[in-house]
Amino acid sequence: MSQPNTIRVLVVDDHPVVRQGLVAMLEEAPDILVVGQAGNGQEALAVFRQEQPDITLMDLRMPQMDGVAAITAICTEFTVARIIVLTTYEGDEDIYQGLRAGAKGYLLKDAEPEELLSAIRAVHKGQKHIPPRVGAKLLERMASPELSDRELEVLQLITTGKSTQVISKALHITERTVNFHVNHILSKLGVEDRTQAVIVALRRGIVNL
């Protein structure tokens, strides 16, 4: 039975070894109780509904339902949800999407255990936890022009090596329109060609292979 001041935590990660390691580490803290585990976003939503934890540690890249979709679903249904993204990804798009979905904190998995515990306690008190290097990337992302949905579609296809002709057929648009979108993408990403666009987009987490 948990004490009145115990912080009830849900751990969400699709790698069982990582998840179990987190649970073991958290359970050594006297004020933390792990009340549930999940391996994907759908499981996370189901366990959250059942346990309604104080804090949820959420990975981003997971099968079936990713972290951003899970955060969005949980925060839509439970406006008081306090979620901390805990991930290996530090692309500015990942950070931006996670926090925009409703996360209150963002930590990288190489963080020291004490920083993780500190983040959990801070967010539990209603504060936000964004480390300086994460905050710097977030500011960089917020200063960047937004790609439209169509531009993101074109960029994803470019990333997989598709030609203008193939993209044209796949999206049912003319080749001239494809080139129009490509020029906008290059301008917004501040690059000169498609190869540079792919490198920047992958580094920032805008697209994934």
Secondary structure, DSSP 8 states (H G I E B T S, - for coil): ---TT-EEEEEE-S-HHHHHHHHHHHTTSTTEEEEEEESSHHHHHHHHHHH--SEEEE-SS-SSS-HHHHHHHHHHH-TT--EEEEES---HHHHHHHHHHT-SEEEETTS-HHHHHHHHHHHHTT--B--HHHHHHHHHHHTS----HHHHHHHHHHHTT--HHHHHHHHT--HHHHHHHHHHHHHHHT-SSHHHHHHHHHHHTSS--
